[in-house]
């Protein structure tokens, strides 16, 4: 994978679309292709499988772009490039024309076995490199010891006596003494040479023994080093196998939950079906799903390709030595666009109904959205240009190989303007309810406050609604909104603010602590965890008391704001309300 071109950002998001759940999200961007894709799943393992598949497609597409752009300036190369681009243009038009029929020969049912992670642990076993490391250590050279020279023999030094030496005793004695001296000198010299040899042999032996010790030490070092690596390898392999087992177990659970028609599982299953659907390269394929278990209706909010994402090139010719593109006429492009929108709608309905092996879906409500510039205003808008609700028992009787897509869409009571290319907005038949199910109706409290009201002794529910009210006034100046959540299901959230400001705004989690004691760091940690789980941009903790130094230390560098009793009184006063905070009084009242 070319990591210089591809960037993957993983994050989590807590959703409140009828079912309160955490969704794992991957945002994949390819710089060279200017491609952006948002993938999601309730299971990290399923999400990773989607990411791997999409990345492989991006790599394949990028290689084709590199090949196409590798043009030399010879006539032959220019001609080959023109031929290649013509083939690509024709294939793109053919693929768009075949969008509906392409899926009819494919079984869209999810193959659960293919979803399973069957990858092997590929890290090399560290011990396999030990022989190579040891062989690289210089072996100690066994020394070659010197031998002693031949010891002088006294026989070889005997004096040679003559007849005269036998007569003259003094001469004889002199010769005998000389011979003895020569023998002793030779013997002493031999002994000195032997001593030198002994010394040298001892030196060689010591060096060899030292080299041997160093060799053994080096071998031991590498063995210990490899032993540590083997230990790490074993832990990594165990973790890999555990993750693989967990991922496959979750897939098994997803399968089981899907066949029980669990809402989240049905949504995830349909998400897999649509992500498996193969379109041409430039197709954006972005959608959002919801499922109503009571009516068995699946809602599909589908982002359709804009007109500039359809094939635009009719052919490529060589003009004055340069490749020149001829674009499809605007009239023909509008016809292709309208036909493609109907085909995508019917194809999506077909894929979802065909794959519904659990019979969890009785009907599908499909809304096709286009994000494009309004030619009348010049402003980019996201409009629903077609909407349809189809029943499974009726739709599956249709032979899609022989229908006219537009006529079939209209016969199914689909709604859309006569010319979809005009981007005329229509009201969706049924839309995903994006309101968080935790939100409850709020009531105003602030007007009942006066200078005698002790906030620290207020009813806890009134206090939470007061916080919602005062923050609602704070955010309303910028078009924001604040909602109170149910106390029994809030998961640590008392209110959620939605600030539309494009720079500092977003989703803001607010927690209210009507405390009489100092708020510890644990409450601040809990808030930070909630901010992460909610996918919020900021968290605000409000208390009638104050915070300890560890709490203030913890929020440094984090998107958290701590508001104590004094801050709260100031905020109330800012919006025209008077109150007081008396912690001692509240403590006495609570006894």
C-alpha positions in Angstrom: 0.0 0.0 0.0 1.3 3.4 -1.0 1.0 5.1 2.5 2.0 8.5 0.9 -1.3 8.6 -1.0 -3.7 6.9 1.4 -4.7 8.2 4.8 -7.0 6.3 7.1 -8.6 7.9 10.2 -10.4 5.7 12.6 -12.9 7.1 15.1 -16.0 6.1 17.1 -19.4 7.7 17.2 -22.4 7.2 19.5 -25.6 7.2 17.6 -29.2 7.7 18.7 -31.1 6.4 15.8 -33.9 4.5 17.6 -31.2 2.2 19.0 -28.5 3.6 21.2 -25.2 2.2 19.9 -21.6 2.9 19.2 -20.5 2.9 15.6 -16.9 2.4 14.5 -15.9 4.6 11.6 -13.1 4.8 9.1 -12.5 7.8 6.9 -10.3 6.9 3.9 -8.7 9.5 1.7 -6.6 9.0 -1.4 -4.7 12.2 -2.2 -3.7 11.2 -5.7 -7.2 10.2 -6.7 -8.9 12.9 -4.6 -11.1 10.2 -3.3 -12.9 10.2 0.0 -14.8 7.3 1.5 -16.6 6.9 4.8 -17.0 3.3 6.1 -18.7 2.2 9.3 -19.8 -0.8 11.3 -20.8 -1.8 14.8 -17.9 -4.2 14.9 -14.2 -3.2 14.5 -13.4 -6.5 12.7 -16.1 -6.1 10.1 -15.0 -2.5 9.6 -11.4 -3.5 9.0 -12.6 -6.0 6.4 -14.4 -3.2 4.6 -11.3 -1.0 4.8 -9.0 -3.6 3.4 -11.3 -4.2 0.5 -11.7 -0.5 -0.3 -7.9 0.1 0.0 -7.2 -2.7 -2.4 -9.6 -1.1 -5.0 -7.9 2.3 -4.5 -4.5 0.8 -5.1 -5.6 -0.9 -8.3 -7.2 2.3 -9.5 -4.1 4.3 -8.7 -1.9 1.9 -10.6 -4.1 2.4 -13.7 -3.8 6.2 -13.3 0.0 6.0 -13.0 0.1 3.8 -16.1 -2.1 6.1 -18.1 -0.1 9.2 -17.1 3.2 7.6 -18.1 3.2 9.1 -21.6 6.2 9.5 -23.9 6.3 12.0 -26.7 6.7 9.6 -29.6 3.8 9.2 -32.0 3.5 5.5 -31.2 3.2 6.3 -27.4 0.7 9.1 -28.0 -1.4 6.7 -30.1 -1.2 4.0 -27.5 -2.3 6.5 -24.9 -5.2 7.7 -27.0 -6.2 4.1 -27.6 -6.0 3.4 -23.8 -8.1 6.4 -22.9 -10.7 5.5 -25.6 -11.0 2.0 -24.2 -11.4 3.5 -20.7 -14.0 5.9 -21.8 -16.0 3.2 -23.6 -15.7 0.8 -20.6 -16.9 3.6 -18.3 -20.0 4.3 -20.4 -20.7 0.6 -20.7 -20.3 0.0 -17.0 -22.8 2.9 -16.3 -25.2 1.5 -18.9 -24.9 -1.9 -17.3 -25.3 -0.8 -13.7 -28.6 -2.6 -13.2 -28.0 -5.7 -15.2 -24.6 -6.2 -13.6 -26.0 -7.1 -10.2 -28.6 -9.6 -11.6 -26.1 -12.3 -12.2 -24.6 -12.0 -8.7 -25.9 -13.6 -5.5 -26.0 -10.6 -3.1 -26.4 -12.8 0.0 -23.6 -12.3 2.5 -21.2 -15.2 2.7 -20.5 -15.4 6.4 -17.4 -17.6 5.9 -15.8 -15.0 3.7 -16.3 -12.4 6.4 -14.3 -14.4 8.8 -10.7 -13.4 9.4 -8.6 -16.4 8.1 -5.3 -14.5 8.0 -2.2 -16.1 9.3 0.3 -14.6 11.7 3.1 -13.5 9.3 5.8 -12.3 11.7 8.9 -14.5 11.2 9.8 -16.8 14.1 12.8 -15.0 15.8 14.7 -18.3 16.6 15.1 -18.9 12.8 17.6 -16.0 12.7 19.7 -17.4 15.5 22.0 -19.7 13.4 22.7 -16.7 11.1 23.6 -14.5 14.0 25.9 -17.1 15.6 27.6 -17.9 12.3 28.5 -14.2 12.0 30.5 -14.4 15.3 34.2 -15.1 14.6 35.2 -18.6 15.7 38.2 -18.8 18.0 41.2 -20.1 16.1 42.8 -23.1 17.8 46.5 -22.2 18.4 49.3 -24.1 16.9 51.8 -24.8 19.7 55.6 -24.9 19.1 57.5 -28.1 20.0 60.8 -28.3 21.9 63.9 -28.7 19.8 65.9 -31.9 20.3 67.6 -32.0 23.7 71.5 -32.0 23.4 73.0 -35.5 24.0 76.2 -35.7 26.0 77.4 -38.5 23.7 77.6 -36.0 20.8 79.9 -33.8 22.9 82.5 -36.4 23.9 86.1 -35.3 23.5 88.2 -36.9 20.7 91.4 -38.2 22.4 94.6 -39.1 20.6 97.4 -41.4 21.6 99.4 -38.4 22.7 96.4 -37.3 24.9 96.8 -40.6 26.7 100.4 -39.9 27.5 99.9 -36.2 28.5 97.3 -36.2 31.2 97.0 -32.5 31.3 96.1 -32.3 27.6 93.6 -35.0 28.0 91.9 -33.3 30.9 91.8 -30.0 28.9 90.0 -31.7 26.1 87.6 -33.5 28.4 86.8 -30.2 30.1 86.3 -28.4 26.8 83.9 -31.1 25.7 82.0 -30.9 29.0 81.8 -27.1 28.7 80.4 -27.3 25.1 77.8 -29.8 26.2 76.7 -27.7 29.2 76.5 -24.5 27.0 74.4 -26.3 24.4 72.2 -27.7 27.2 71.7 -24.3 28.7 70.9 -22.8 25.3 68.3 -25.6 24.8 66.7 -24.9 28.1 66.4 -21.1 27.3 64.8 -21.9 24.0 62.4 -24.3 25.7 61.5 -21.5 28.2 60.8 -19.1 25.3 58.6 -21.7 23.6 56.8 -22.4 26.9 56.1 -18.7 27.3 54.8 -18.3 23.7 52.7 -21.4 24.0 51.2 -20.1 27.2 50.4 -16.8 25.5 48.7 -18.5 22.6 46.7 -20.7 25.0 45.6 -17.7 27.0 44.5 -15.8 23.9 42.6 -18.8 22.7 40.8 -19.3 26.0 39.9 -15.5 26.1 38.6 -15.8 22.5 36.6 -18.9 23.5 35.1 -17.0 26.5 34.2 -14.1 24.3 32.7 -16.4 21.7 30.6 -18.1 24.3 29.6 -14.8 25.8 28.5 -13.5 22.4 26.5 -16.7 21.7 24.9 -16.4 25.1 24.0 -12.7 24.4 22.3 -13.5 21.1 20.5 -16.5 22.6 19.1 -14.3 25.4 18.2 -11.6 22.9 16.4 -14.1 20.7 14.7 -15.6 23.7 13.3 -12.2 24.5 12.2 -11.8 20.9 10.6 -15.2 21.0 8.7 -14.3 24.1 7.5 -11.1 22.5 6.6 -13.0 19.3 4.6 -15.5 21.3 2.7 -12.7 23.0 2.1 -11.0 19.7 0.9 -14.2 18.1 -1.4 -15.0 21.0 -2.8 -11.4 20.8 -3.2 -11.8 17.0 -5.0 -15.1 17.4 -7.1 -13.7 20.2 -8.1 -10.7 18.0 -8.9 -13.0 15.1 -10.9 -15.3 17.3 -12.8 -12.3 18.8 -13.4 -10.9 15.4 -14.8 -14.2 14.1 -16.8 -14.7 17.2 -18.4 -11.2 16.7 -19.2 -12.2 13.1 -20.8 -15.3 14.4 -22.8 -13.2 16.9 -23.7 -10.8 14.1 -25.0 -13.7 12.1 -27.0 -15.1 15.0 -28.4 -11.7 15.8 -29.3 -11.0 12.1 -31.3 -14.2 11.9 -33.1 -13.1 15.0 -33.9 -9.8 13.2 -32.1 -7.7 15.8 -32.3 -4.1 14.6 -28.6 -3.3 14.8 -27.6 -6.6 13.2 -30.1 -6.0 10.3 -28.6 -2.6 9.7 -25.0 -4.0 9.8 -26.0 -6.8 7.5 -27.5 -4.4 4.9 -24.5 -2.2 5.3 -22.3 -5.1 4.3 -24.6 -5.9 1.3 -24.4 -2.4 -0.1 -20.6 -2.2 0.5 -20.1 -5.4 -1.4 -21.9 -3.9 -4.4 -19.3 -3.1 -7.1 -19.8 0.0 -9.2 -17.4 1.9 -11.5 -14.4 3.7 -10.0 -15.8 7.2 -9.7 -19.0 6.1 -8.1 -19.2 7.7 -4.5 -21.4 4.9 -2.9 -22.2 6.6 0.4 -25.3 5.8 2.4 -27.0 5.7 5.8 -29.3 3.0 7.0 -32.0 2.6 9.7 -34.4 -0.2 10.5 -37.9 -0.1 12.1 -38.4 -3.5 13.6 -42.1 -2.9 14.3 -42.9 -2.5 10.6 -39.8 -4.3 9.2 -39.1 -1.3 7.0 -35.5 -0.6 6.1 -34.7 3.1 5.4 -31.9 3.9 2.9 -30.6 7.4 2.6 -28.4 7.1 -0.5 -26.0 9.7 -1.8 -26.3 9.4 -5.6 -23.4 10.4 -7.9 -23.6 13.9 -9.2 -23.5 14.6 -13.0 -19.8 15.3 -13.0 -19.1 11.9 -11.5 -20.6 10.1 -14.5 -18.5 9.4 -17.6 -18.0 12.6 -19.5 -15.7 11.6 -22.3 -17.2 10.5 -25.7 -13.8 9.7 -27.3 -10.2 10.9 -27.6 -8.5 11.8 -30.9 -5.1 13.1 -31.9 -5.2 16.7 -33.1 -1.9 18.3 -34.1 0.1 15.7 -32.3 -1.8 16.1 -29.0 -4.6 14.0 -27.5 -7.9 15.8 -27.4 -11.0 14.7 -25.6 -14.5 15.0 -27.0 -17.2 15.3 -24.3 -20.6 13.7 -24.3 -23.2 16.3 -25.2 -25.2 17.9 -22.4 -28.5 16.5 -23.7 -27.1 13.0 -23.8 -25.5 13.5 -20.4 -28.8 14.4 -18.9 -30.4 11.3 -20.3 -27.6 9.1 -19.0 -28.0 10.8 -15.6 -31.7 10.2 -15.3 -31.4 6.6 -16.4 -28.5 5.9 -14.0 -30.4 7.3 -11.0 -33.4 5.0 -11.7 -31.0 2.0 -12.2 -29.2 2.7 -9.0 -32.5 2.9 -7.1 -33.8 -0.4 -8.5 -30.4 -2.1 -8.1 -30.2 -1.1 -4.5 -33.7 -2.4 -3.8 -32.9 -5.7 -5.6 -29.6 -6.3 -3.7 -31.1 -5.7 -0.3 -34.2 -7.8 -1.0 -32.2 -10.6 -2.6 -29.7 -10.7 0.3 -32.5 -10.7 3.0 -32.1 -14.4 3.9 -33.5 -13.8 7.4 -36.7 -12.2 5.9 -36.2 -9.3 8.2 -37.3 -6.7 5.6 -40.9 -6.4 4.4 -40.4 -3.0 2.7 -37.6 -0.6 1.8 -37.9 3.2 1.8 -35.2 4.6 -0.5 -34.3 8.3 -0.7 -31.8 9.4 -3.3 -29.8 12.5 -2.4 -27.7 14.7 -4.7 -25.1 17.1 -3.4 -24.7 19.7 -6.1 -24.7 23.4 -6.9 -28.1 25.0 -7.5 -27.7 26.7 -10.9 -30.4 29.3 -9.9 -28.6 30.4 -6.7 -25.0 29.2 -7.1 -25.2 27.6 -3.6 -24.3 24.0 -3.0 -27.3 22.1 -1.8 -28.1 18.5 -0.7 -31.5 17.6 -2.1 -33.6 14.4 -2.2 -34.4 14.1 -5.9 -36.2 10.8 -5.8 -38.0 8.7 -3.2 -39.7 5.3 -3.3 -41.1 2.7 -0.9 -41.2 -0.8 -2.3 -42.7 -3.9 -0.7 -40.6 -7.1 -1.0 -43.4 -9.4 -2.1 -44.2 -7.0 -5.0 -40.7 -6.1 -6.0 -39.4 -9.7 -6.2 -42.0 -10.5 -8.9 -40.4 -7.9 -11.3 -38.1 -9.2 -14.0 -35.5 -6.4 -13.9 -33.8 -7.7 -17.1 -36.6 -6.5 -19.3 -37.9 -3.4 -17.6 -37.5 0.3 -18.5 -36.0 1.7 -15.3 -38.0 4.9 -15.2 -41.3 3.2 -16.1 -40.6 0.5 -13.4 -39.8 3.2 -10.8 -43.0 5.1 -11.6 -45.1 1.9 -11.6 -43.8 1.3 -8.0 -45.2 4.7 -7.1 -41.8 6.2 -6.9 -41.7 10.0 -6.6 -39.3 12.3 -8.6 -39.5 15.1 -11.1 -39.9 14.2 -14.8 -36.3 15.2 -15.4 -34.1 14.2 -12.4 -31.2 16.2 -14.0 -33.1 19.3 -13.0 -32.2 18.5 -9.3 -35.7 19.3 -8.2 -36.1 18.4 -4.5 -38.9 16.1 -3.4 -40.1 15.3 0.1 -38.9 11.8 1.2 -41.7 9.3 1.8 -40.0 8.2 5.0 -36.7 9.5 6.5 -34.3 8.3 9.2 -35.2 9.8 12.5 -31.9 11.4 13.7 -33.2 12.6 17.0 -31.4 11.0 20.0 -33.9 8.7 21.7 -32.5 9.8 25.1 -33.9 13.4 24.7 -36.9 14.3 26.9 -39.2 17.3 27.0 -37.6 20.1 29.0 -39.2 22.7 31.2 -38.1 26.2 32.3 -36.9 26.8 35.8 -35.0 30.1 35.7 -38.0 32.3 36.0 -38.8 30.8 39.4 -35.4 31.7 40.8 -34.8 34.7 43.1 -32.0 36.0 45.3 -33.1 33.6 48.1 -33.0 30.4 46.0 -30.1 28.2 47.1 -29.0 26.3 44.0 -27.1 23.7 46.1 -30.4 22.7 47.7 -32.5 22.5 44.5 -34.3 19.4 43.4 -31.8 17.5 41.2 -34.1 17.3 38.2 -35.0 21.0 38.4 -31.2 21.7 38.6 -30.6 19.7 35.4 -33.4 21.6 33.5 -32.0 24.9 34.8 -28.6 24.0 33.3 -30.3 23.2 30.0 -32.2 26.4 30.1 -29.3 28.7 30.9 -27.1 27.1 28.4 -29.9 27.2 25.9 -30.0 30.9 26.3 -26.2 31.1 26.0 -26.1 29.1 22.7 -29.3 30.5 21.2 -27.6 33.7 20.2 -25.6 31.7 17.7 -28.5 29.5 16.5 -27.6 26.6 18.9 -29.9 24.2 20.7 -29.7 22.4 24.0 -31.6 19.2 24.9 -32.0 17.4 28.2 -31.5 13.6 28.4 -33.4 11.0 30.4 -31.9 10.5 33.8 -32.3 6.7 33.6 -30.5 6.2 30.3 -28.2 9.2 30.0 -24.9 7.3 30.3 -23.4 10.2 32.1 -25.0 12.9 29.9 -27.4 15.4 31.4 -27.7 17.7 28.4 -26.4 17.9 24.8 -25.8 21.2 23.0 -25.6 21.6 19.3 -23.6 24.6 18.3 -23.7 25.4 14.5 -20.6 27.6 14.6 -18.4 26.1 11.8 -15.2 26.8 13.7 -15.8 26.3 17.4 -19.2 24.5 17.2 -20.4 20.9 17.1 -21.8 18.5 19.6 -21.2 19.6 23.3 -21.8 17.3 26.2 -23.0 19.0 29.4 -23.0 17.4 32.9 -24.6 19.0 35.9 -23.4 18.1 39.4 -25.5 19.6 42.2 -22.8 18.8 44.8 -22.1 20.2 48.2 -18.6 18.7 48.3 -15.5 19.3 46.2 -15.8 17.5 42.8 -13.0 15.0 42.4 -10.9 14.1 39.3 -12.9 10.9 38.8 -16.0 12.9 37.7 -13.9 14.9 35.3 -12.4 11.6 33.8 -15.9 10.3 33.4 -16.9 13.4 31.5 -13.9 13.0 29.2 -14.8 9.4 28.5 -18.3 10.4 27.7 -17.1 13.1 25.3 -15.1 10.5 23.5 -17.9 8.0 23.4 -20.4 10.6 22.2 -18.1 11.8 19.4 -18.5 15.3 20.9 -16.2 18.3 20.3 -16.3 19.5 23.9 -17.5 18.7 27.4 -18.7 21.1 30.1 -19.0 20.1 33.8 -21.1 22.4 36.0 -21.3 22.1 39.7 -22.6 24.2 42.6 -19.4 23.5 44.5 -15.8 23.6 43.2 -13.1 21.3 41.9 -9.9 19.9 43.4 -6.4 20.8 42.0 -6.2 17.3 40.4 -9.4 18.0 38.4 -8.0 21.3 37.1 -4.7 19.6 36.2 -6.5 16.8 34.3 -8.4 19.1 31.9 -5.2 20.8 30.7 -4.9 20.3 26.9 -8.3 18.6 26.7 -11.6 19.9 25.3 -13.1 20.2 28.7 -14.5 23.2 30.7 -15.0 23.2 34.4 -17.6 25.6 35.8 -17.9 26.0 39.6 -20.6 27.7 41.6 -19.3 31.2 41.1 -19.2 30.6 37.3 -22.7 29.3 37.3 -24.1 32.4 39.3 -22.3 34.7 36.8 -23.9 32.9 33.9 -27.4 33.1 35.5 -26.8 36.8 36.2 -25.7 37.3 32.6 -29.1 36.2 31.4 -31.1 38.1 34.0 -31.6 35.6 36.9 -30.6 35.9 40.5 -29.8 33.0 42.9 -27.3 32.1 45.6 -25.2 29.0 46.6 -24.9 28.1 50.3 -23.2 24.7 50.6 -23.4 24.6 54.4 -27.1 25.3 54.3 -27.7 22.6 51.7 -25.7 20.1 53.8 -27.8 20.8 56.8 -31.0 20.6 54.8 -30.1 17.2 53.4 -29.6 15.6 56.9 
